[in-house]
Amino acid sequence: MLIDFFLALKQAKLPVSIKEYLMLLEGMQKHVIGPSIDEFYYLSRSALVKDERNFDKFDKAFGAYFKGVTAVSALDIDVPPDWLKRMMQREFTAEEKAAIEAMGGLDKLMARLKELLEEQKKRHEGGNKWIGTNGTSPFGNGGFNPEGVRIGGPSAGNRTAVKVWEQRTYRDYDDQVELGTRNIKVALRRLRKFAREGAEEELDLDDTIASTARNAGYLDIKMVPERHNTVKVLMLLDVGGTMDDHIKQTEELFSATKSEFKHLEFYYFHNCVYDYVWKNNRRRHSERFPTWDIVRKYNNDYRLIFVGDATMSPYEILQPGGSVEYNNEEAGAVWLRRLIDRFPKFVWLNPEPEGVWEYRQSIAVVKQILENRMFPVTISGLERAMRALVK
């Protein structure tokens, strides 16, 4: 089995070697871990992957090979993990979905979840009340409810959860991706302000000729500092969730931005900006940067660029505690306003097609907060965004 797993990693273009494979076997023989798929995942990743840039490739290959062998993240409350295993994918008719109504607000939803955790004594599948799988209850996974709390398992694809009760892993955007077109770079070049700063390393031909002529023909070489784009950019990138549909497009934008702007600072957030951001998605729970520090650290001459699809529950923008991951004390809208007040030159780049914006309530909310400075990630949209940042 492990030989096939090793070959699957090689097939996925991971640079794993026989020596690393033997190290994994030695760890298994010495019972370094127990019979847990989670423990085996971490042991095999530690033994076989030597560069964290390959973690995402490893995760995909591991998931494909061990498909069907699942583990559920532990909850703060003692809920039997077996309840949360997804047994099947149930399809709902349009009539069934239309008949399901929301619980009446985030506060009521969370209060009801607490009651169920105290009352429920066994596993449930289907149905519309208990925590379980493939039903219409607002709690569990694999089913459908317009406003629910996903617990333990993967999404059924409806993306209607207002909280997700599991620790998800996001991947940093690759800034070395090869662009399929140079048009993004060309559009970004509208945001340029050149100045000559630093050491004198570049020949000033015109001044050299003039100075040599004034010096009776004796060569008088003149040097000037190299010209650099002095525009400073602060980029905040949404990652994970619905942004997974736009990874390639966002990576191209991110890669082009890093190559065009010498003074670039970037941070990640999920869905909406709250009281902290992060730089490394693998360490986002241990290495956080308070958003207040971002506001204080950078001068107001930085151009602020948000990148995200703004597709979420309106709770996540307008209500304290609305984050899908934790109970934020202040609403996302408060933090968005603080950022744009600090950095008056700002835009929001949205990779979602502009034609669907009017059907997403959260996009309308974000657009209103950002004074309609939202632009699509198209060549025309980028050019309009750069013009807005120049003004």
N, C-alpha and C positions, 0 to 999 in steps of 0.2 A: 504493500500500500504506500509506504513512504518513498519507495523508488519511483512509483508513478507520480507522486506528489512533487518530487524533485524534478522529474522530467516536465511536469506541467509548469513549474516555475521557469525552467529553461525555455519552454515554448513561449512563455509570456515575455521573453527577452530580459529576464532578470539575471544579473551577473553573479550567479551562485556557483560555487565550486565544490568539488568532491571533498576537499578538506572540511569545508563548512558543513557539508552533509554528514560526514563522519562525526563531527562535533555534536550535531543534533542527535544522532543515534546514541552516542555516548551518554548524553544527558538523559535520554529515554531509558537506557539500560540501568543507569544509576538512580532512577526514580526521582529525578529532580522535581518532577511535577506529578500531580495526580491524574486520574482519568477524566480530565475536563477539557472540552474543546477550547475554552477560553485560555486555560493555562498552556495548552499546546500551541495556540496561536502566538502567544507572547514568547514562548521558548523558541519556536521555529523562526519567528521574525528576528529575535536577538541573535540567533546562531547564523542565519542565512543572509540577512540584509545588513550591509555595512555602511550604507549611505541613506540617510533619512529621506533623500529625494526619491528613493525607490519604494518608500512605504506604500504609496498609493497603488503602484503596480502590484506589489505583494498582496495588498488587501483584495484587489480585484481577482488575482489568480487564486488566492486562498478561498475566497467566497465561491468562485466558480467550481473549484475542485471539491470542496466540502459542502456543496449545495444540499440543503435539507438537514444539515447538522447545525442546529441553532442553539444559541444561548441567550438568556434574557438578563439584561442589566438589573441589578438589585434595586428595589425601591426602599425609601426611607421607612416605609411601613411594611410589616411582615405579611406580604402577599405571596401565596404559593406560586412559584414561577410556572407550574404546569397549567395554571389557568390562562396564562398569557401566550401559550404556544399557538401559533396560527395553523389550524388544521386544514383549511381549505379556502379557496377564493369563491365567495358567493357573489352571484350577479343579481343586481336589483333592477326591477323594471322602473320605468319613468314614473308610473303611478305610485309605486312604493316609496320612491325618493321624495315625490311631491307630498306624500302624506306625513313625512317626518318633520317635526317642528323643533325649533331651538328651545333650549331650557329656560331662556328668559334673562340672559346676561351672564357675564363671567363670574360674578360673586355667587350667584345661585348655583352655577355649574360646579364650582369648587366646593361649596357647602354640601351639595348632593353627593359628590364623590367621597367626601369625608364620612357621611352617613353610611354609604354603601360599604366602605372599607370596614366599618365597625359591625355591620349586619351580615355581610356575605360570609358563608362558611364553606362553600365548595365551588368547583369549577363550573363555568357556564359557557355554552356555545349557542349562538343565535339569540333570539329574544330581544326585548327592548328595555330591560330594566337593569340587570346586573352587569358587573365588570366581566367581559368575556371576549369572544372572538366571533366575527362574521355576523354580527347582529345589527340592530338599529339603535342600541343603547348609545348614549354619548360617551361611554367609557369602554376602553379596550382597544382592539385593533382588528383590521381585516374586514370591517363592515362599512356602514355608511351612516353618518349623522351630520347635518349642516354645521353644528357647532359642538365639537367634542374634545375629549382629552385622550390622546393616543397613549396607550400604556403597553410597553414591552415589545411590541412587534413592529414590522414594517408597515408603511402606508399602503392602503389599497389603491392608491392613485387618485383619490378624490381631493386630497389636500385641504380638508376643511377643519382640521384640528386647530383649536386655539391654544392648546398647550401640548407639548410632546414630552412624555415622562420617560426619557431615556437620554443617556449621554451620547450625543452623536459626534462623529469624527469628521472634520472638514479637511479639505486639501488646499494648501497654498496655491495661488495662481502662479503658473510657470512664466517667469519673465524672460526665458530663453527660447520661447516658442518661435518657430519660423513662420513669418507672416506670408499668407497667400497673396497679399496685395500690398503695395506701397501707398495706397490711397489714404489709409488711416494716418500714416506719418505725414503725408502731404497736408491733410486737414489740420493736424496738430501744429504744424509749422506756422499757422496764422497767429498762434500765441507765442510771439517772440519779441524780445527786447534785448538787443545786443549791446555789450559794453566791453571795453578793453580793460581788464583787471589782471593783476599779478605780475609775474616776471616778464621781462622783455625778451621774447623768444622768436618773434616773427619779423621778417625783413620788411621795412617800410620803403618800398621801391621809389615812390614819388619823392619822399623827403631825402632819400639817399642821393638821387640824381640832382635835386636842387642844392643840397649841401656840397656835393662834389663840384658842381659848377661854381658855387660861391668860393670854393677853396682852391681855385686856379687849377682845377683838373685833378687834384690829389683826392684819391678815393676817401670818402667820408661816409662810412656805413651807419645807417640809422635803424634801430630796432624798436618795435612796439610790442606790448602784450597781445597775446592771441585774443580774438573776439570770442566771447561766450554768451550764450543765452542766459540772461540774468533773471528770467522769470522763475518764481518759486511756486511750486505746486504741492498742495496737500490733498492726497487722494484717499477717500474712505470707500472701501469695497465690501459690498454685501457678498456673503459666501454661504453655501449650503442651502438645503431646502429647494425651493423653486429655482434658485440660481444655478442648480446643477444642469438645467436645460440650456444654459447659456455659457458654459465653461469655455468652449473654444473661442467664441466671440469676445468674451471678457479677457481671456489670455492674450489674444491678439492686441486688444486695446492696451492692456497693462504693459505688454512687451514694448509696444511702440512708444508709450509714454515714458518708460524708463530710458529708452534710447534717445529721446528728444529733449528731455529736461534734466539738466545736471543737478538742479536743486529740487529733488523730489522726495517727499516723505509720504509713506502710505501706512494705513492700518486697516484691519478687517472688523466688520460687525456682522450681525445676523438679523436680517429683516429690517430693523430700525436701530438707530444709534441710541444707546442708553448711557449709563454712568461709567462704562468702561469699554475699551476696544483692545485689540491685540494685534501682534505682528506675525505670530507663528501659530498656525491652526493646530499643530500637534501639541503645543504647550499653552493653548488658549485658556485652560483652567488654572494654570500655575503662573503664567506670565501675562498679567493684565496691566493695561495702562489706563488710569483714570481719565475720563474725558475732560474733566476740569483741568488736568495737566496739559492736555493738548491745547485747550483754549488759552492757557496762560503761557505756554512755551513758545508758540509760533506768533510772529508779528502779523499784523493785519494786512500786510502786503502780499501774503500768500494767497494764491488762487485756490479755492476749495472746490474739489470735484467729487461728488458722490457718484458711485456706480452701483446700481441695483435695480431690480425689476419692480420694487415698491408693491409687490403682490403679497398681501398678508391680511389677517383680520384687522379691521379698523380698531379693535381693542388694543392691538400692539402699538398703535400710534397715539391714541387719545386717552388711554386709561392707565393709571398706576397699577402695577402688577400684571400688565397685559402681555409681557414678554412670554414667548412659548417656553423659555428655558428657566426662568427664575422670577421671583417677585420683585420687580424693579420699583423703587420708591417713587420715582417721578416718571411721568408719561414720556414716551419718545418724542412727542411734539415739542415738549419743553426743551429737550436737548437739541433738536433740530433748530429751533429758534435761537438758542444760545450760540450755536455754531455760525449761523448766517449773520447774526449780529456782530460776531467777532471778525468774521471774514466776509466783508461786503461784496466781494467779487466771487460768486459761486454759481455752480450749475449742477444739475442732476442728470446723469446719462443713464437712460433706461434701455436695456437690450430687448425688452418686449416690443413687438411690432406696434407702431403708433395707432394702428387701426383698432386695437383691442383695449386701449387705455380707457375709453369711455365706459367700458363694461366692468371695470375694476374700481370698486368704491375706494379702496386704499390708495390707488394711484391718484384719484381726484383729491383726496385729503392731502397727500404729500405735495401735489402740484400747488394747492392753495397755500400751504405753509411756505413753500419756496417761491412764491410770487410768480408762478407759471414758468419758472426757469428750468423746465424739464425738457430734455431733447433725446430723440432716439439715437441708438448707436448705428447710424448710417453715415455715409459721407456727407450728405446734406445736413444731417442733424449735428454732426461733429463740427462742421464749418460754422453753423449758427451758434453752437455752444462756444466756440473759440471767439467769435465776434462779441458774444455777450461778456466774456471774461476780459476782453481787451478794453471795453468801455470804462 
